[in-house]
Amino acid sequence: MPGKYDLPLENPEPDIEEFKRVILRKKSPGRVHFAELLFDKRPMKYLIENYLGRDWVVPVADDRESTKAYLDNLIQLWYKFGYDYIRIEGDETLIGGEKMSIFPGNWKTIVDWDGSGEQRSWANETEGLINSWKDFEQYHWPSVDEISLWPYEYLSKNLPEGMGMFVSFTQGLLENLMNAIVGYVPLYRMLYQQPDLLKSISDRVGETILAFYRKIIGFPGLHGFFQGDDMGFKTSTLISPEHLRKYILPWHKKISNLAHQNNLLYFLHTCGAKEPIIEDLIEDVGVDALHSFEDQIKPVTTFCEEYGDRIGVLGGIDMDKLARLPEGELREYVRRVLDECNSSGGYALGSGNSVSDYIPMENYLIMLEEGMRWSDYGEIH
């Protein structure tokens, strides 16, 4: 029930500047800071209605009033649950709350997929929209000049004092190739049969994403880009490291350089095995902090031990444990992660992936509560 975990906070004290110094390992943490990639719609709705006492609003494309109300709810959600920043996805605000991609794709869409009456879309892994140079020329490439910036302006001007904003324009480079434009199975063929075409597609996607980030430089409250781009699965990368270095990572480096040239940070969420490209991400791309960890691949505590002195670490509370552990075991597990990752800085507590539909909200709140209480019995006093 609301109030059981002393959340939402009555008087949050976000400190985006301390958060950044901690993540960059320039300051030992004075408290536990939190980090998330995103909230799925259902937990977001539940927390907004049941804990914040606000009306849930679904943003309607081209309707500013509904989108303002939606953005106000997002601000209060991140603020009242103890975050120093809000992360906003461009797809989320521009497509009426349906998280797909600004790049047209061959999506599979099901209405009433779970009996709730809601619509959900999946990537079509076997068939994309570009299979030839003719398709490339006829594809409706999005123009950044046609994308309204007012949702980002609205957020940047309405953040609570001490809070910052991280922006992700759309899905990542590889994600857009796999999920929207080419399709996962055709991508494998194109890697070997049409490498020049694939290079042109990836460059066009990268140029579009980079052009957007250039447009929001200078917005009040903007502290960095928090791009997502899933590049791995349980045992390896989705395509070879060599192919990632040719088609994908150079664009992440360009985005990272743009951020750093403007005194901003570059965070990257990428699921799956990262070991084959971890040195690329740290040394070449220049990622400031990495997100998405799974205990079966490499526990966040192990990653902190191996790389925590070279790159910031975000989240890492294993999704399976967050979903299924009983309260006592979950509390002990979260405290152990904090003991091993948080004391020296460079770490922020959060889920291993996102606040997903299948996570019991009580467990999400337990994770936050343990972070807020850790200073009382951890190594910070």
C-alpha positions in Angstrom: 0.0 0.0 0.0 1.1 3.6 -0.6 3.3 4.9 2.3 4.6 1.5 3.3 8.1 2.3 2.0 8.1 6.0 2.8 7.7 6.7 -0.9 7.1 8.9 -2.7 9.5 11.4 -1.0 7.9 14.4 0.5 10.8 16.7 0.0 13.2 15.3 -2.6 16.6 16.9 -2.9 17.9 16.1 -6.4 21.5 17.1 -7.0 22.4 16.5 -10.7 25.9 18.0 -10.2 26.8 15.7 -7.4 25.3 12.8 -9.4 27.6 13.6 -12.3 30.7 14.0 -10.2 30.0 10.6 -8.5 29.4 8.8 -11.8 32.6 10.3 -13.2 34.5 9.1 -10.1 35.4 12.6 -9.1 33.7 12.5 -5.8 32.9 9.8 -3.2 29.1 9.5 -2.8 27.5 11.4 0.0 24.4 9.2 -0.5 23.2 6.5 -2.9 22.1 7.9 -6.2 19.6 6.2 -8.5 19.5 5.5 -12.2 17.0 4.0 -14.5 16.6 3.6 -18.3 12.8 3.7 -18.4 9.5 2.7 -16.9 7.1 0.5 -18.8 3.7 1.9 -19.2 1.9 -0.2 -16.5 4.3 0.4 -13.6 4.4 4.0 -14.6 0.6 4.2 -14.6 0.4 2.4 -11.3 2.9 4.6 -9.5 1.5 7.8 -10.8 -2.1 6.9 -9.9 -1.5 5.0 -6.6 1.5 6.7 -5.1 1.4 10.2 -6.6 -2.4 10.5 -6.7 -2.4 12.0 -10.2 -4.6 11.2 -13.1 -2.9 9.0 -15.8 -2.8 10.7 -19.1 -2.1 9.0 -22.5 -0.3 11.5 -24.8 -2.1 12.0 -28.1 0.1 12.8 -31.1 -0.1 16.5 -32.0 -2.1 17.3 -28.9 0.0 19.5 -26.8 -2.2 19.6 -23.7 -2.3 15.8 -23.3 1.4 15.7 -23.9 2.1 18.4 -21.4 0.1 16.5 -18.8 2.0 13.3 -19.6 5.3 15.1 -19.3 4.2 16.6 -16.0 3.5 13.1 -14.7 6.9 11.9 -15.8 8.6 14.8 -14.0 6.8 14.0 -10.8 7.5 10.3 -11.1 11.3 10.7 -11.5 11.4 13.5 -8.9 9.3 12.0 -6.2 11.0 8.6 -6.3 14.4 10.1 -5.7 16.1 10.5 -9.1 18.5 13.3 -9.9 17.5 13.3 -13.5 14.7 12.4 -15.9 15.4 10.4 -19.0 13.1 11.0 -21.9 12.9 9.1 -25.2 12.0 10.9 -28.3 9.9 8.0 -29.7 7.8 8.1 -26.5 6.7 11.7 -26.9 6.4 11.8 -30.7 4.3 8.6 -31.2 1.6 9.1 -28.7 3.3 7.1 -26.0 3.8 4.0 -28.1 7.5 3.2 -28.0 8.6 2.2 -31.4 10.9 4.2 -33.6 10.8 7.4 -35.6 12.3 5.4 -38.4 9.5 3.7 -40.3 9.5 -0.1 -39.8 7.7 -3.2 -40.7 6.2 -3.7 -37.2 4.0 -6.5 -36.0 1.1 -5.0 -34.1 -1.5 -6.8 -32.0 -4.5 -5.2 -30.4 -5.8 -6.6 -27.1 -2.7 -8.8 -26.8 -3.3 -9.5 -23.1 -7.0 -8.8 -22.7 -6.5 -5.2 -21.6 -7.6 -3.7 -24.9 -4.1 -2.2 -25.4 -2.0 -2.3 -28.5 1.5 -3.7 -28.6 4.0 -3.8 -31.4 6.9 -6.1 -32.0 9.8 -6.0 -34.4 9.5 -8.1 -37.5 12.7 -10.1 -37.4 12.3 -11.8 -40.8 11.3 -8.9 -43.1 12.4 -5.3 -43.3 11.6 -2.4 -45.5 15.0 -2.0 -47.2 16.3 -4.9 -49.2 17.8 -3.1 -52.2 19.1 0.2 -53.4 15.7 1.0 -54.9 14.2 0.4 -51.4 16.8 2.7 -50.0 15.9 5.5 -52.3 12.2 5.1 -51.8 12.3 4.7 -48.0 10.7 7.6 -46.1 13.8 8.8 -44.2 12.8 11.1 -41.2 13.9 14.7 -41.3 15.2 16.2 -38.1 14.0 19.6 -39.3 10.4 18.3 -39.2 10.6 17.0 -35.6 9.2 19.4 -33.0 11.5 20.2 -30.2 8.9 21.6 -27.9 8.5 18.5 -25.6 12.2 18.7 -24.8 12.0 22.5 -24.3 8.9 22.0 -22.0 10.8 19.4 -19.9 13.9 21.5 -19.7 12.1 24.5 -18.5 9.9 22.7 -15.9 12.4 20.5 -14.1 12.5 20.9 -10.3 15.5 22.7 -8.9 18.6 20.5 -8.8 17.2 18.0 -11.4 18.7 17.4 -14.8 17.6 15.8 -18.1 19.1 13.0 -20.2 17.7 12.5 -23.7 17.5 9.5 -26.0 16.2 10.5 -29.4 15.2 7.1 -30.7 16.3 3.4 -30.6 20.0 2.8 -31.3 21.9 2.3 -34.5 21.9 -1.4 -34.5 18.4 -1.6 -33.0 16.9 0.5 -35.8 18.7 -1.7 -38.4 17.4 -4.9 -36.7 14.0 -3.8 -35.5 12.7 -1.3 -38.0 14.6 -0.9 -41.3 16.3 -4.1 -42.4 15.1 -6.9 -40.0 17.3 -9.2 -38.0 17.4 -12.1 -40.4 17.9 -10.0 -43.6 20.6 -8.1 -41.7 22.7 -11.2 -41.6 22.5 -11.7 -45.3 23.2 -8.1 -46.0 26.3 -8.1 -43.9 27.9 -10.4 -46.5 25.9 -9.9 -49.7 25.3 -6.2 -49.7 27.8 -4.6 -47.3 27.8 -1.3 -49.2 24.1 -1.0 -48.9 24.2 -1.8 -45.2 26.9 0.9 -44.7 24.8 3.5 -46.4 21.7 2.6 -44.3 23.7 2.7 -41.0 25.3 6.0 -42.0 21.9 7.5 -42.8 20.6 6.4 -39.4 23.6 7.7 -37.6 23.6 11.0 -39.4 19.9 11.5 -38.4 20.4 10.6 -34.8 23.5 12.9 -34.6 21.7 15.7 -36.3 19.0 15.6 -33.6 21.4 15.7 -30.7 23.1 18.7 -32.3 19.7 20.5 -32.3 19.1 20.2 -28.6 22.6 21.3 -27.5 22.2 24.3 -25.1 18.7 23.4 -23.8 18.4 24.4 -20.1 18.8 21.4 -17.8 20.3 19.1 -20.5 23.2 17.2 -18.9 23.7 14.5 -21.5 22.6 11.8 -23.9 21.5 8.4 -22.6 21.3 6.4 -25.8 20.0 2.8 -25.9 21.4 0.3 -28.4 21.2 -3.4 -27.6 24.3 -5.1 -29.1 24.5 -8.4 -27.4 22.7 -11.4 -26.0 23.6 -13.9 -23.2 26.9 -15.3 -24.7 28.0 -12.9 -27.4 27.3 -9.8 -29.4 24.4 -9.9 -31.9 26.7 -9.3 -34.8 30.5 -9.8 -34.8 32.6 -7.2 -33.0 34.3 -6.5 -36.3 30.9 -5.6 -37.9 30.0 -3.5 -34.8 33.2 -1.6 -35.3 32.5 -1.0 -39.0 28.8 -0.1 -38.9 27.7 0.9 -35.3 30.4 2.0 -32.9 31.8 4.9 -35.1 28.4 6.6 -34.7 28.4 6.1 -31.0 31.8 7.7 -30.9 30.5 10.7 -32.9 27.6 11.1 -30.4 29.9 10.8 -27.5 32.3 13.3 -28.9 29.5 15.7 -29.5 28.4 15.4 -25.9 31.9 15.9 -24.5 32.6 18.9 -26.7 29.6 20.5 -25.1 30.3 19.6 -21.5 27.7 16.8 -21.5 27.8 13.2 -20.6 27.3 10.1 -22.8 25.5 7.2 -21.1 24.9 4.0 -23.1 22.4 1.2 -22.4 23.2 -2.0 -24.2 21.9 -5.4 -23.3 23.8 -8.7 -23.4 27.5 -9.7 -23.4 29.7 -6.6 -23.6 33.1 -8.2 -23.1 34.0 -8.5 -26.8 33.6 -4.7 -27.2 34.2 -3.3 -23.7 37.6 -1.8 -24.5 36.0 -0.2 -27.6 33.3 1.4 -25.5 35.7 2.6 -22.8 38.8 3.7 -24.8 37.5 4.5 -28.3 33.8 5.5 -28.0 34.4 7.2 -24.6 31.2 6.1 -22.8 30.9 7.8 -19.4 28.6 5.2 -17.9 27.3 1.9 -19.0 23.8 0.4 -18.3 22.2 -3.0 -18.4 23.6 -5.9 -16.4 22.5 -9.5 -15.9 23.9 -11.9 -13.3 23.9 -14.8 -15.8 26.1 -12.8 -18.1 28.3 -10.9 -15.7 27.0 -9.6 -12.3 27.3 -5.9 -11.8 29.5 -6.5 -8.8 32.0 -8.3 -11.0 31.8 -5.6 -13.6 32.4 -2.9 -10.9 35.5 -4.8 -9.7 36.9 -5.2 -13.2 36.0 -1.9 -14.8 34.5 0.4 -12.2 37.7 2.5 -12.0 37.4 3.3 -15.7 33.7 3.8 -16.5 30.6 4.6 -14.6 28.2 1.8 -13.7 24.4 2.3 -13.8 21.8 -0.1 -12.2 22.6 -3.8 -12.2 20.0 -5.2 -9.8 19.3 -8.4 -11.7 15.8 -8.5 -13.3 15.1 -12.1 -12.3 16.0 -11.4 -8.7 14.1 -8.2 -8.7 11.0 -10.0 -10.0 11.2 -13.2 -7.9 13.2 -12.9 -4.7 11.3 -12.8 -1.4 11.6 -9.5 0.5 14.4 -10.6 2.9 16.6 -12.1 0.3 16.0 -9.1 -2.1 17.0 -6.6 0.6 20.2 -8.6 1.4 21.1 -8.8 -2.3 20.6 -5.1 -2.9 22.7 -4.3 0.2 25.5 -6.6 -1.1 25.5 -4.9 -4.5 25.8 -1.5 -2.7 28.5 -2.7 -0.4 30.6 -3.8 -3.4 29.8 -1.1 -5.9 28.8 2.2 -4.3 31.5 3.0 -1.7 34.1 4.4 -3.9 31.8 6.2 -6.4 31.1 5.7 -10.1 27.9 3.8 -9.3 24.1 4.5 -9.2 21.6 2.0 -8.0 18.8 0.7 -10.2 17.3 -2.2 -12.1 19.5 -4.3 -14.4 17.3 -3.2 -17.4 14.2 -1.2 -16.7 11.1 -1.0 -14.4 9.3 -3.6 -16.4 5.7 -4.9 -16.4 6.7 -8.1 -14.7 8.4 -6.6 -11.7 6.3 -6.5 -8.5 6.0 -2.8 -7.5 6.8 -3.8 -3.9 10.1 -5.2 -5.1 10.9 -2.0 -7.0 10.2 0.0 -3.9 12.3 -2.3 -1.7 15.2 -1.6 -4.0 14.8 2.2 -3.7 14.3 1.9 0.1 17.4 -0.1 0.5 19.3 2.6 -1.4 17.9 5.3 0.8 18.7 3.4 4.0 22.1 2.1 3.0 24.0 5.1 4.4 22.7 4.2 7.9 24.5 0.8 7.9 26.8 0.9 4.9 30.3 2.4 4.5 29.0 6.0 4.1 28.3 7.8 7.4 
